[in-house]
Amino acid sequence: ADSSERVLTTMRWGLVPSWFKKDDPSKMPFNTSNCRSDTMLTKSSYKGPLLKGKRCVVLADGFYEWQQHNGGKQPYFIYFPQTTTTTTETEEGDKEWKGWRLLTMAGIFDGWEPPAGGDVLYTYTIITVDASKDVSFIHHRMPAILDGEEDFRKWLDFAEVPTQEAVKLIQPTENIVFHPVSTIVNSVRNNTPECMAPIELGVEVKASSKVMLGWLKSSQEGSPKKEENELPRWTSQFIHSPSPKKTSSGVLQRWLGKEGEPAAKKRKA
C-alpha cells in the first residue's frame, strides 16, 4: 500500500521472516510474538522488515499481565483510560456505538511465501519496552504503545518518517490504567466479559475500574442492539472475516479516514 493509505487487515501473530526456508511456518525455532525494542535493529528477523518500512499498529481492547503474588500469579487487565460515554447521537437521531478506546501497539510485520508456492502469509510481532513506573510492579516489560493520532501517523508513514526517526516513538507510556481480574482469564478457553471485569483485592475498586464495570454493563444491556446484517462490512481491499464487534467498529472507521463522511454513508461502509 501507499504510505498515505491505511489498510485494515488480519495477520497471524508471531512474525515469520520472508527469508524463512522451511515449508511450515510452525517450524520456526524461536518465538517471535514479541520483539524487544533494544534488539529490533540487530536481530535479522526484525531488522530486515523494519528497515523496509514494514511497520504496523496492532489494535486491542487491552492486554493482560501477571504479577507474582504470594506464590501464585495475579492477572491484571491493562488498557487506555476510558470515558463513561459509550454512545453518541447521529444527525438522524439514532444512537451510534462509540465503544472502547482501543489500545494501539507498535508492531513489525512481514510477508512469507511458502517455498513450494502459494499465498503470502502476513505475520507480525509486537514491540516491547521496559514497563512504565506505574505498571512495573506487575511486570518489568510492556508493549510499546502509540498514544494518539500523531504517534501512529508517524509510525505508519514509512515513506516520510525514516526508521531512525520512527523508533524514537518506541518508549513506555504513563497514560495507562489497570485493574486486577479473575484467574478465569488464565485459561484460553475463557473468552467472556468476565475476563476483563475488575475484582477487589481487599481494597475499594478504583474509579477507572468502576468505568470498566459500567462499560461492561452497558455493552451487554444498554448499548444499541444491532442485528448481524446491520453490522459494517468492509470493502474488498480488506481480508474478509467475521463482522467487527460493535465495541470497535466506530474506532476502526475513524482509523480508515471516514470520520468526515455523513453518518448514513459511514453505516454502509
C-alpha positions as CSV (number, residue, x, y, z in Angstrom):
1,A,0.0,0.0,0.0
2,D,1.0,3.6,-0.5
3,S,2.4,5.1,2.8
4,S,-0.5,7.6,2.9
5,E,-3.1,4.8,2.8
6,R,-4.2,2.8,5.9
7,V,-5.2,-0.8,5.3
8,L,-7.0,-2.8,8.0
9,T,-6.3,-6.5,7.7
10,T,-5.8,-9.6,9.7
11,M,-2.4,-11.1,10.2
12,R,-1.1,-14.1,12.2
13,W,0.6,-13.2,15.5
14,G,4.2,-14.4,15.6
15,L,6.4,-12.9,12.8
16,V,7.7,-15.4,10.1
17,P,10.5,-13.6,8.2
18,S,10.4,-13.6,4.5
19,W,13.7,-15.5,4.4
20,F,12.5,-18.5,6.4
21,K,13.1,-21.5,4.1
22,K,11.1,-24.4,5.6
23,D,7.7,-25.3,4.2
24,D,5.8,-24.9,7.5
25,P,5.9,-21.6,9.5
26,S,5.1,-23.5,12.7
27,K,8.6,-24.9,12.4
28,M,10.1,-21.6,13.4
29,P,12.8,-22.5,16.0
30,F,12.1,-19.4,18.2
31,N,9.2,-17.4,19.5
32,T,8.6,-14.1,17.6
33,S,5.3,-13.0,19.3
34,N,7.2,-10.1,21.0
35,C,10.2,-8.1,19.8
36,R,12.4,-6.3,22.4
37,S,13.0,-2.7,21.4
38,D,16.7,-2.9,22.3
39,T,17.3,-5.7,19.8
40,M,14.9,-4.9,17.0
41,L,17.6,-3.3,14.9
42,T,20.1,-6.1,15.4
43,K,18.1,-9.4,15.1
44,S,17.7,-10.3,11.4
45,S,14.0,-11.4,11.8
46,Y,13.1,-7.8,12.8
47,K,15.8,-5.6,11.3
48,G,15.1,-6.5,7.7
49,P,11.3,-5.7,7.7
50,L,11.8,-2.7,9.9
51,L,14.3,-1.1,7.6
52,K,11.9,-1.8,4.7
53,G,9.2,0.2,6.5
54,K,7.0,-2.7,7.4
55,R,5.6,-1.1,10.4
56,C,2.1,-1.7,11.7
57,V,-0.2,-0.9,14.6
58,V,-1.9,-3.7,16.5
59,L,-5.3,-2.9,17.9
60,A,-6.7,-4.5,21.1
61,D,-9.0,-3.7,23.9
62,G,-6.0,-4.0,26.2
63,F,-3.6,-6.7,27.4
64,Y,-3.1,-9.0,30.3
65,E,-0.1,-9.3,32.5
66,W,0.5,-11.5,35.6
67,Q,2.1,-10.4,38.8
68,Q,3.9,-12.9,41.0
69,H,1.7,-12.8,44.1
70,N,2.1,-15.0,47.3
71,G,3.4,-18.0,45.5
72,G,0.9,-17.6,42.7
73,K,0.1,-15.2,39.8
74,Q,-2.5,-12.4,39.9
75,P,-3.7,-11.3,36.4
76,Y,-4.3,-7.7,35.6
77,F,-6.0,-6.1,32.6
78,I,-4.1,-3.0,31.3
79,Y,-5.7,-0.5,28.9
80,F,-6.2,3.2,27.9
81,P,-8.2,5.4,30.3
82,Q,-11.8,5.3,29.2
83,T,-14.7,7.8,29.3
84,T,-18.1,6.9,30.6
85,T,-19.9,7.8,27.3
86,T,-20.4,4.8,25.1
87,T,-22.9,6.2,22.6
88,T,-23.4,9.3,20.5
89,E,-26.4,10.6,18.6
90,T,-26.3,10.8,14.8
91,E,-27.9,13.5,12.7
92,E,-30.9,11.2,12.2
93,G,-31.4,10.9,15.9
94,D,-30.1,7.3,16.1
95,K,-27.7,6.2,18.8
96,E,-24.4,5.1,17.4
97,W,-22.0,2.9,19.4
98,K,-18.7,4.8,20.2
99,G,-17.3,1.9,22.1
100,W,-14.0,1.3,23.8
101,R,-10.8,3.3,23.1
102,L,-8.6,0.6,21.6
103,L,-5.0,0.2,22.7
104,T,-2.7,1.0,19.8
105,M,0.5,-1.1,20.0
106,A,3.6,-0.7,17.7
107,G,4.4,-3.7,15.6
108,I,6.5,-5.0,12.8
109,F,5.1,-7.3,10.0
110,D,6.5,-9.3,7.2
111,G,5.2,-11.5,4.3
112,W,6.3,-15.1,4.0
113,E,5.8,-17.1,0.8
114,P,5.8,-20.9,1.0
115,P,8.9,-22.3,-0.8
116,A,6.6,-24.6,-2.9
117,G,4.4,-21.6,-3.8
118,G,1.1,-20.4,-2.6
119,D,-0.5,-17.4,-0.9
120,V,1.7,-15.0,1.1
121,L,1.3,-15.3,4.8
122,Y,1.4,-12.0,6.7
123,T,2.6,-12.1,10.2
124,Y,3.5,-9.6,12.9
125,T,5.3,-9.1,16.2
126,I,4.5,-6.6,19.0
127,I,7.4,-4.4,20.1
128,T,8.0,-4.4,23.9
129,V,9.8,-1.9,26.1
130,D,10.6,-1.5,29.8
131,A,7.4,-1.1,31.8
132,S,6.4,2.4,32.9
133,K,6.7,3.2,36.6
134,D,3.0,2.7,37.3
135,V,2.8,-0.8,36.0
136,S,6.4,-2.0,36.7
137,F,5.2,-3.7,40.0
138,I,3.1,-6.1,37.8
139,H,5.7,-6.9,35.2
140,H,9.0,-5.4,34.1
141,R,8.0,-5.3,30.4
142,M,5.0,-3.9,28.4
143,P,4.0,-3.3,24.8
144,A,5.2,-0.2,23.0
145,I,2.0,1.9,23.0
146,L,1.5,4.6,20.5
147,D,-0.7,7.3,22.2
148,G,-2.7,9.4,19.8
149,E,-3.1,10.1,16.1
150,E,0.2,11.9,15.6
151,D,2.2,9.0,17.0
152,F,0.6,6.3,14.9
153,R,0.6,8.5,11.8
154,K,4.4,8.8,12.1
155,W,4.8,5.1,12.8
156,L,2.8,4.1,9.8
157,D,4.2,6.7,7.4
158,F,7.2,4.7,6.3
159,A,7.9,7.0,3.2
160,E,8.1,10.3,5.1
161,V,9.3,9.1,8.5
162,P,12.6,7.1,8.3
163,T,13.3,4.2,10.6
164,Q,15.7,6.1,12.9
165,E,13.0,8.8,13.4
166,A,10.2,6.3,13.9
167,V,12.0,4.2,16.5
168,K,12.1,7.3,18.8
169,L,8.3,6.7,19.3
170,I,9.1,3.4,20.9
171,Q,9.1,4.1,24.6
172,P,7.0,3.4,27.7
173,T,3.8,5.4,28.3
174,E,2.3,6.6,31.6
175,N,-1.1,7.1,30.0
176,I,-2.4,3.7,31.1
177,V,-4.7,2.3,33.7
178,F,-5.2,-1.2,35.0
179,H,-7.1,-3.4,37.5
180,P,-6.9,-7.0,38.8
181,V,-9.1,-9.6,37.2
182,S,-10.3,-13.1,37.9
183,T,-8.0,-16.0,37.3
184,I,-10.6,-17.4,34.8
185,V,-8.5,-15.5,32.2
186,N,-5.7,-18.0,32.8
187,S,-7.5,-20.5,30.5
188,V,-7.5,-19.6,26.8
189,R,-10.9,-21.4,26.6
190,N,-12.5,-18.5,28.5
191,N,-13.4,-15.6,26.3
192,T,-16.2,-13.7,28.1
193,P,-16.7,-10.1,29.5
194,E,-15.9,-11.6,32.9
195,C,-12.2,-11.9,31.8
196,M,-12.0,-8.1,31.9
197,A,-14.2,-7.3,34.9
198,P,-12.4,-5.9,37.9
199,I,-12.2,-7.7,41.1
200,E,-11.3,-6.4,44.6
201,L,-8.1,-7.5,46.3
202,G,-9.1,-6.3,49.8
203,V,-9.4,-2.7,48.7
204,E,-12.0,-0.5,47.1
205,V,-12.3,-0.6,43.4
206,K,-10.7,2.5,41.9
207,A,-12.6,5.0,39.7
208,S,-11.1,3.6,36.5
209,S,-12.3,0.2,37.4
210,K,-15.8,1.5,38.0
211,V,-15.8,2.9,34.5
212,M,-14.9,-0.6,33.3
213,L,-17.8,-2.1,35.2
214,G,-20.2,0.5,33.8
215,W,-18.9,-0.1,30.3
216,L,-19.3,-3.9,30.6
217,K,-22.8,-3.5,31.9
218,S,-23.8,-1.0,29.2
219,S,-22.3,-3.1,26.4
220,Q,-24.3,-6.1,27.5
221,E,-27.6,-4.4,28.5
222,G,-27.9,-0.8,27.5
223,S,-25.9,-0.5,24.3
224,P,-27.7,-0.1,20.9
225,K,-28.7,-3.5,19.6
226,K,-27.7,-4.4,16.1
227,E,-28.6,-7.4,14.1
228,E,-25.8,-9.3,12.4
229,N,-26.8,-8.0,8.9
230,E,-26.7,-4.4,10.2
231,L,-23.0,-4.6,11.2
232,P,-20.5,-2.8,8.9
233,R,-19.0,-4.7,6.0
234,W,-15.5,-3.8,4.9
235,T,-14.7,-3.2,1.2
236,S,-12.7,-5.6,-0.9
237,Q,-9.4,-4.0,0.0
238,F,-9.6,-5.9,3.3
239,I,-9.4,-9.5,4.1
240,H,-13.0,-10.7,4.7
241,S,-13.6,-12.0,8.2
242,P,-16.5,-12.0,10.7
243,S,-18.0,-8.6,11.2
244,P,-16.2,-6.4,13.7
245,K,-17.6,-6.2,17.2
246,K,-19.6,-3.1,17.9
247,T,-17.1,-2.2,20.6
248,S,-14.6,-1.3,17.9
249,S,-16.4,-0.5,14.6
250,G,-16.6,3.2,15.2
251,V,-12.9,3.4,16.1
252,L,-11.9,1.4,13.0
253,Q,-14.0,3.6,10.7
254,R,-12.2,6.7,12.1
255,W,-8.9,4.9,11.6
256,L,-9.7,4.4,7.9
257,G,-10.3,8.1,7.4
258,K,-14.1,8.0,7.3
259,E,-14.6,10.5,10.1
260,G,-15.8,13.3,7.9
261,E,-18.3,11.3,5.9
262,P,-22.1,11.6,6.5
263,A,-23.5,9.2,9.1
264,A,-25.6,7.4,6.6
265,K,-22.6,6.7,4.4
266,K,-20.5,5.6,7.3
267,R,-23.0,2.9,8.2
268,K,-22.9,1.5,4.7
269,A,-19.0,1.3,4.6
